Amino acid sequence: MLGFTESFVAWLASTAAPAFIGLTAIAWAGRFVRPRYLTAFAFGIFLWFFVDTIGGSANLYVDLGLTGGADQLAVFTLFVIGFVLLFAADNEMFASETAQSLGLRVPLLVAIAVSVHGFGEGTAFGSTAAKTSSASLLDAFGGTDAGVAYVLHKLLEPTMIGACYVAYRQTKGTKNAFWLKDITVLALLFTIPSLIGAATGYFISYNATYFFALGTGTSIYAALRLVRPLYGGSDPPAPYGSLKVGVWFALGFTCIYLAALFHS
């Protein structure tokens, strides 16, 4: 067993710091790069994120066919509940203009949408830390490469939130203090569920599959919010715009792919 304080502080540092850096970087990039391209980059990251989170939910037990019983029904129901709840909370904003007229509401919902996956990760981390016989935190979770992979994922995943912040909220004249306050709030929303999961998972043993299923469902909202600026918004047409969208998408996917290689 690893000590609670030791493991929790390490989880906090490896989750919160990269998340804040990733959010800050993409929001800063929004001052120079069109929102359409940043959301394309983030959508490339989303595709791998979705594979990761649905894998954590055992692919909703689809491999069991019609024999999964109550567990299969519960996992699928949580998946459906996830995206229905987020679209209910959206409260008709999805039918509104894509331009920066929706305030911070959309980025906040996107932060919640992708943070549920972190809760599932946190529970798995806390449970492993409490049960491992290893005296080393890194050894318990697969060594240095696994640690690097986790930090890189926490650096890249929040760019989905940051890209939506640029597309739906940020304006050229946003003051630095106001801008950093927004980023801090979004980083906290992304990080806190993971920390709650780590704390509860350390003391209570439960199946994280259900939370991954819920997180898979909520992530659908983030995906559709990222896709919308690709086809609308206030961005004027640009030469080779479609090609550039494809390049930014490929760049995002490549970044998250390279991060995943460390965990292989």
WOLINGI-V399783 format. One record per pair of residues at least 24 apart in sequence whose C-alpha atoms are under 7 Angstrom apart, sorted by the first residue. I is the first residue (numbers start at 1). J is the second residue. If there is no record, write none. Layout:
i:I j:J
i:I j:J
//
This chain:
i:1 j:129
i:1 j:130
i:1 j:131
i:1 j:132
i:1 j:133
i:1 j:134
i:2 j:129
i:2 j:130
i:2 j:132
i:2 j:135
i:7 j:129
i:7 j:137
i:8 j:198
i:12 j:195
i:14 j:151
i:15 j:151
i:15 j:154
i:15 j:191
i:16 j:191
i:18 j:151
i:18 j:154
i:18 j:155
i:19 j:154
i:19 j:155
i:19 j:158
i:19 j:187
i:20 j:184
i:20 j:187
i:21 j:155
i:22 j:155
i:22 j:156
i:22 j:158
i:22 j:159
i:23 j:158
i:23 j:159
i:23 j:162
i:23 j:183
i:24 j:183
i:26 j:159
i:26 j:162
i:26 j:163
i:27 j:162
i:27 j:163
i:27 j:166
i:30 j:166
i:31 j:172
i:35 j:163
i:35 j:166
i:35 j:167
i:36 j:229
i:36 j:230
i:37 j:245
i:37 j:248
i:38 j:163
i:39 j:163
i:39 j:164
i:39 j:226
i:40 j:230
i:40 j:245
i:40 j:248
i:40 j:249
i:41 j:248
i:41 j:249
i:41 j:251
i:41 j:252
i:42 j:159
i:42 j:160
i:42 j:163
i:42 j:252
i:43 j:223
i:43 j:226
i:43 j:249
i:44 j:249
i:44 j:250
i:44 j:252
i:44 j:253
i:45 j:157
i:45 j:252
i:45 j:253
i:45 j:256
i:46 j:223
i:48 j:256
i:50 j:216
i:53 j:117
i:53 j:212
i:53 j:215
i:53 j:216
i:54 j:212
i:54 j:213
i:54 j:216
i:56 j:209
i:56 j:212
i:57 j:209
i:57 j:210
i:57 j:212
i:57 j:213
i:58 j:209
i:60 j:213
i:75 j:210
i:75 j:213
i:78 j:213
i:78 j:214
i:79 j:213
i:79 j:214
i:79 j:216
i:79 j:217
i:80 j:217
i:81 j:217
i:82 j:214
i:82 j:215
i:82 j:217
i:82 j:218
i:83 j:217
i:83 j:218
i:83 j:220
i:83 j:221
i:86 j:218
i:86 j:221
i:87 j:221
i:98 j:168
i:98 j:229
i:98 j:232
i:98 j:233
i:99 j:167
i:99 j:168
i:99 j:233
i:99 j:234
i:100 j:167
i:100 j:168
i:100 j:169
i:100 j:170
i:101 j:168
i:102 j:168
i:102 j:169
i:103 j:168
i:103 j:169
i:104 j:169
i:106 j:168
i:107 j:161
i:107 j:164
i:107 j:165
i:108 j:186
i:110 j:161
i:110 j:221
i:110 j:222
i:111 j:161
i:111 j:186
i:111 j:189
i:111 j:190
i:112 j:189
i:112 j:190
i:113 j:215
i:113 j:218
i:113 j:219
i:113 j:221
i:113 j:222
i:114 j:215
i:114 j:218
i:114 j:219
i:115 j:190
i:115 j:191
i:115 j:193
i:116 j:193
i:116 j:211
i:116 j:215
i:117 j:211
i:117 j:212
i:117 j:215
i:118 j:193
i:118 j:194
i:119 j:193
i:119 j:194
i:119 j:196
i:119 j:197
i:119 j:211
i:120 j:197
i:120 j:208
i:120 j:211
i:120 j:212
i:121 j:194
i:122 j:194
i:122 j:195
i:122 j:197
i:122 j:198
i:122 j:201
i:123 j:197
i:123 j:198
i:123 j:200
i:123 j:201
i:123 j:208
i:124 j:201
i:124 j:208
i:125 j:198
i:126 j:198
i:126 j:199
i:126 j:201
i:126 j:202
i:127 j:201
i:127 j:202
i:127 j:205
i:129 j:202
i:130 j:202
i:145 j:262
i:145 j:263
i:146 j:262
i:146 j:263
i:148 j:262
i:149 j:259
i:149 j:260
i:149 j:262
i:149 j:263
i:152 j:259
i:153 j:256
i:153 j:259
i:156 j:256
i:164 j:226
i:167 j:229
//
